[in-house]
Amino acid sequence: MTEKEIKLLEMVKDHANMFYDGHFVLMKFTGNWRACFGTPSGDCRAQIEQMVEGKTLEECLSKLLEKPTSAYDFNY
């Protein structure tokens, strides 16, 4: 991991600790990354589609911090 990725991950962790009881999800796929705060439940595929997406880890974490996306607000 780069220093910037580590810093962003720490910032996401701090935000999760402050607002989501420490919960966040980070997923790596073949062509992209997905992330959200909270704990997803229910229809997994529908929730994955609603997560923040980035082509790189850095892009994904940056987007999550810019626009905090919560699994608790997902449409089922």
TAFEN-V807301 format. One record per residue. N is the residue number from 1. RES is the residue in one letter. SS is DSSP state (A for helix, B for strand, O for the rest). PHI is phi in radians with two decimals (NA if undefined). D_CENTER is the distance of its C-alpha to the mean C-alpha in whole Angstrom. Layout:
BEGIN
N_RES_SS_PHI_D_CENTER + N_RES_SS_PHI_D_CENTER
END
This chain:
BEGIN
1_M_O_NA_17 + 2_T_O_-1.41_18 + 3_E_A_-1.07_18 + 4_K_A_-1.14_16 + 5_E_A_-1.09_13 + 6_I_A_-1.11_14 + 7_K_A_-1.09_15 + 8_L_A_-1.11_11 + 9_L_A_-1.10_10 + 10_E_A_-1.10_12 + 11_M_A_-1.15_12 + 12_V_A_-1.11_8 + 13_K_A_-1.06_10 + 14_D_A_-1.09_13 + 15_H_A_-1.11_11 + 16_A_A_-1.07_10 + 17_N_A_-1.11_13 + 18_M_A_-1.30_15 + 19_F_A_-2.08_14 + 20_Y_O_-2.31_12 + 21_D_O_0.94_14 + 22_G_O_1.49_12 + 23_H_O_-1.58_10 + 24_F_B_-2.72_6 + 25_V_B_-2.18_5 + 26_L_B_-2.26_5 + 27_M_B_-2.22_8 + 28_K_B_-1.98_11 + 29_F_O_-2.03_13 + 30_T_O_-1.01_16 + 31_G_O_-2.00_16 + 32_N_O_-2.84_12 + 33_W_B_-2.10_9 + 34_R_B_-2.34_6 + 35_A_B_-2.72_2 + 36_C_B_-2.79_3 + 37_F_B_-1.57_6 + 38_G_O_1.55_9 + 39_T_O_-2.19_10 + 40_P_O_-1.12_11 + 41_S_O_-2.65_15 + 42_G_O_1.49_17 + 43_D_O_-1.22_17 + 44_C_A_-1.05_14 + 45_R_A_-1.09_15 + 46_A_A_-1.12_15 + 47_Q_A_-1.28_12 + 48_I_A_-1.04_10 + 49_E_A_-1.12_12 + 50_Q_A_-1.58_10 + 51_M_O_-1.27_7 + 52_V_B_-1.12_6 + 53_E_B_-2.14_8 + 54_G_B_-2.56_10 + 55_K_O_-1.29_13 + 56_T_O_-2.21_12 + 57_L_A_-1.05_10 + 58_E_A_-1.03_11 + 59_E_A_-1.09_11 + 60_C_A_-1.11_7 + 61_L_A_-1.15_6 + 62_S_A_-1.09_9 + 63_K_A_-1.11_8 + 64_L_A_-1.11_6 + 65_L_A_-1.29_9 + 66_E_A_-1.20_11 + 67_K_O_-2.36_10 + 68_P_O_-0.95_8 + 69_T_O_-1.97_7 + 70_S_B_-1.92_8 + 71_A_A_-1.06_9 + 72_Y_A_-1.25_13 + 73_D_A_-1.81_13 + 74_F_O_-1.18_13 + 75_N_O_-1.52_16 + 76_Y_O_-1.79_18
END
